[in-house]
Amino acid sequence: MIFPSNLFWEKNFPSFSLLGEGSRKFLNGQTTTDFLGSDSGHIIRTCWLSLTGKMNALLEVKLHEEGADLIVIEGNINDVLEGFERVIFPADKIKVSYRNDIKRVQILTMNLSWKNSSVQWFELDQKLPNEFNALIKTSLQDLEVWKIKQGLPTYSREINGENNPFELGLSDIVNLNKGCYLGQEAMARIFRSNSLKHQLRYWEVDSVDSSGIKANQLVNSLVFDSGHKVVGEITTVVKINDSCFLGLALIRSKYLFNKELFISEKMLRIRIEIPIGFTSIFNEE
């Protein structure tokens, strides 16, 4: 399918602030990014992990003189707030402040990773700049297709407390050289092992008569090789038309280069590709 080149994604995200001189240090210890060495005013993406290195949420942060503003791109903002407030002590010299939603706008492109395409934040009453006059607000289906082809992991699907950032292609927002942070020991062990259980892949099935199959029937379906061995699991599905499904799947690393894979008992043949936005920290052949 041909993806339109003039779309943007606009969504209002709930947000909160960390205020106080200890904000950078606190964020540095709770997320995967080096906030002590980051500049103010830029949008910074980072992961919030569990102690065992599993993805809990994907955040965007903007540092400023008073502290930092945060939105949860994928995850549960209440879980993040509770997790932060649980470990804030008076010595941290910060406080959580609730603020208005942030209007987040992103240009959709298949030529760049979602982490590198243009993103801007606005107050809810702000008018979008003139550059958006020539663009069209994306439909829900086009947005879903873009997210899938990019490999943008979503909450409760790929971000479900079971997968780590390396498996989801987020190694470029995991800093392995800074000091300790939540989940750091687990990340270091995975890096030293030079191996992953599975990795996120874009998949597509087309040129078949699938008119009797619904997208929700394929979610969580198992993926098999030609010998009927289980090699992965479908996490996200969208149906484009009666002859085309596409989505995301977690495929065992040993089978990432198989030429033929199949979905469940439906035996739909699929091809898999590395998502546009997937970044690996390992050298793979």
C-alpha positions in Angstrom: 0.0 0.0 0.0 1.1 3.6 -0.7 1.3 5.7 2.5 0.3 9.4 2.2 3.2 11.8 2.5 1.3 14.8 3.9 -0.1 13.6 7.3 0.4 14.6 10.9 -0.7 13.1 14.2 -2.2 15.4 16.8 -3.1 14.1 20.2 -3.6 15.7 23.7 -1.6 13.8 26.3 -2.0 14.2 30.1 1.2 15.6 31.6 2.9 16.4 34.8 6.0 18.3 35.9 8.9 17.6 38.2 9.9 20.8 39.9 13.1 21.5 41.9 16.8 21.5 41.6 17.0 17.7 41.9 14.8 17.0 38.8 17.6 16.1 36.4 19.3 13.8 39.0 16.0 12.1 39.8 15.1 11.5 36.1 18.7 10.2 35.6 18.1 7.6 38.3 14.7 6.5 37.1 14.9 6.3 33.4 17.3 5.1 30.6 18.5 8.5 29.4 21.5 10.6 30.6 19.6 13.7 31.8 22.6 15.1 33.6 24.2 15.7 30.2 21.0 16.7 28.3 20.1 20.2 27.2 17.0 22.1 28.1 14.2 22.9 25.7 14.5 19.7 23.6 12.0 16.8 23.6 13.8 13.8 24.9 12.5 10.2 24.7 13.3 7.7 27.5 12.2 4.4 28.9 10.8 3.8 32.4 11.7 0.2 33.4 11.0 -2.3 36.1 13.8 -3.5 38.4 14.1 -6.5 36.0 14.5 -4.3 32.9 11.1 -4.8 31.5 9.4 -1.9 29.7 6.7 -0.1 31.8 6.3 3.1 29.8 7.7 5.2 27.0 8.1 8.9 28.0 8.9 12.2 26.5 10.5 14.8 28.6 11.3 18.5 28.2 13.8 20.0 30.6 13.6 23.6 31.7 15.0 25.9 34.4 12.4 24.9 37.0 12.7 21.2 36.3 11.0 19.1 33.6 7.6 18.5 31.9 6.7 14.9 31.1 4.1 13.0 29.0 3.6 9.3 28.7 3.6 8.4 25.0 2.8 4.7 25.7 2.0 3.4 29.2 -0.2 4.3 32.1 0.5 7.8 33.5 -1.0 6.8 36.9 1.5 4.0 37.2 4.4 6.4 36.3 3.2 8.9 38.9 2.8 6.4 41.6 6.2 4.9 40.8 7.9 8.2 40.9 6.1 9.4 44.1 6.9 6.2 45.8 10.7 6.8 45.5 10.8 10.6 46.0 12.4 11.6 49.3 13.0 15.1 50.8 16.7 14.8 50.0 15.7 14.6 46.2 14.6 18.3 46.4 11.8 17.8 43.9 8.0 17.7 43.9 5.4 16.5 41.4 3.1 19.1 40.0 0.1 18.3 37.9 -0.4 20.5 34.8 -2.7 20.8 31.8 -2.6 18.4 29.0 -0.1 18.9 26.3 -1.0 19.0 22.6 1.6 16.8 20.9 2.0 17.0 17.1 4.2 14.7 15.0 4.8 14.6 11.2 4.2 11.1 9.9 6.8 9.8 7.5 8.1 6.4 6.3 11.5 7.9 5.4 12.6 8.4 9.0 12.4 6.5 12.3 9.5 7.8 14.4 12.2 8.8 16.9 13.6 11.3 14.4 10.6 12.7 12.7 9.5 16.2 13.7 7.6 16.4 17.1 6.3 19.6 18.7 4.5 20.3 22.0 1.8 23.1 22.3 -0.5 24.4 25.0 -4.1 23.3 24.3 -5.2 26.8 23.2 -2.2 27.4 20.9 -2.8 27.5 17.2 -0.6 25.2 15.1 2.1 27.0 13.0 1.4 27.8 9.3 3.6 24.8 8.3 0.7 22.5 9.1 -1.7 24.3 6.7 -0.4 22.1 3.9 -0.8 18.9 5.9 -3.8 16.7 6.8 -4.6 15.3 10.2 -4.2 11.5 10.0 -7.1 9.1 10.0 -7.1 6.4 12.7 -6.3 3.7 10.1 -3.3 5.6 8.6 -2.0 6.3 12.1 -2.2 2.6 13.0 -0.5 1.6 9.8 2.3 4.2 10.4 2.8 3.0 14.0 3.0 -0.6 12.9 5.4 -0.1 10.0 7.5 2.1 12.3 7.5 -0.6 15.1 6.3 1.9 17.7 5.5 -0.3 20.6 2.1 0.3 22.2 0.9 -0.1 25.8 -0.7 -3.4 26.7 0.4 -5.0 23.5 4.2 -4.8 23.2 4.7 -2.7 26.3 3.2 -5.1 28.8 5.7 -5.5 31.6 7.2 -8.6 29.9 9.5 -7.2 27.1 12.7 -5.2 27.5 13.7 -2.2 25.4 16.3 -4.1 23.3 13.6 -6.6 22.2 11.4 -3.7 21.1 14.1 -1.9 19.1 14.6 0.9 21.6 18.3 0.5 22.3 19.1 4.0 21.0 17.2 5.5 24.0 19.0 3.2 26.5 22.2 4.7 27.8 24.6 2.0 29.0 27.4 4.4 30.0 25.7 6.6 32.6 25.4 5.8 36.3 22.9 3.6 38.0 19.2 3.8 37.1 16.1 1.6 37.6 16.6 -1.6 35.6 20.3 -0.8 34.8 21.7 -4.0 36.1 19.3 -6.1 34.0 20.1 -4.0 30.9 23.9 -4.6 31.5 23.4 -8.3 31.8 21.4 -8.5 28.6 24.0 -6.5 26.8 26.8 -8.7 28.0 24.9 -11.8 27.0 24.7 -10.6 23.4 21.4 -12.4 23.0 17.6 -11.8 23.1 14.7 -14.2 23.5 12.7 -12.5 20.7 12.5 -9.3 18.7 9.8 -7.1 17.4 9.1 -7.5 13.7 6.7 -6.0 11.2 4.7 -8.6 9.3 2.3 -8.6 6.4 0.1 -11.1 4.6 -1.5 -10.2 1.3 -2.8 -11.7 -2.0 -5.0 -14.1 -0.1 -8.8 -14.3 0.4 -9.1 -13.4 4.1 -12.6 -12.0 3.9 -13.9 -14.3 6.6 -11.1 -13.4 9.1 -11.4 -10.5 11.5 -8.3 -8.7 12.8 -9.1 -9.4 16.5 -9.1 -13.1 15.7 -5.4 -13.0 14.9 -4.2 -10.9 18.0 -2.2 -13.2 20.3 -2.1 -15.9 17.6 1.0 -18.0 17.5 3.5 -17.9 14.7 4.8 -21.1 13.2 7.6 -22.1 10.8 7.0 -24.4 7.9 7.6 -27.4 10.3 4.8 -26.2 12.5 7.2 -25.2 15.3 6.1 -22.2 17.4 8.5 -19.3 16.7 6.6 -16.3 17.9 3.4 -14.5 18.7 1.3 -11.8 17.0 0.9 -8.7 19.2 -0.8 -6.1 16.9 -3.0 -6.6 13.8 -4.8 -4.2 11.4 -6.9 -5.3 8.4 -6.5 -3.1 5.4 -8.9 -4.9 3.1 -10.1 -8.4 2.4 -6.7 -9.4 1.0 -4.3 -7.6 3.3 -3.4 -7.8 7.0 -0.4 -6.3 8.6 0.9 -5.9 12.2 3.6 -6.5 14.7 4.9 -9.8 16.2 7.5 -10.9 18.6 9.6 -13.5 16.8 12.2 -15.7 18.5 15.6 -14.5 17.5 16.7 -17.8 16.0 13.9 -17.5 13.4 14.2 -13.9 12.4 15.6 -14.8 9.0 13.2 -17.5 8.0 11.7 -16.9 4.6 8.3 -18.5 5.4 6.4 -18.1 8.6 2.7 -18.8 9.2 0.0 -17.5 11.5 -1.8 -20.0 13.8 -4.1 -22.7 12.5 -5.2 -20.3 9.8 -1.8 -21.0 8.1 -1.6 -17.6 6.6 1.8 -17.1 5.1 3.5 -14.0 6.3 6.7 -12.1 5.4 8.5 -10.3 8.2 10.7 -7.2 8.1 12.6 -5.1 10.5 10.4 -2.1 11.4 11.5 1.3 10.2 12.1 2.6 13.7 13.7 -0.5 15.2 17.3 0.0 16.4 19.4 -3.0 17.5 22.4 -2.9 19.8 23.6 -6.3 18.6 25.4 -7.3 15.4 23.2 -9.8 13.7 23.7 -11.8 10.6 
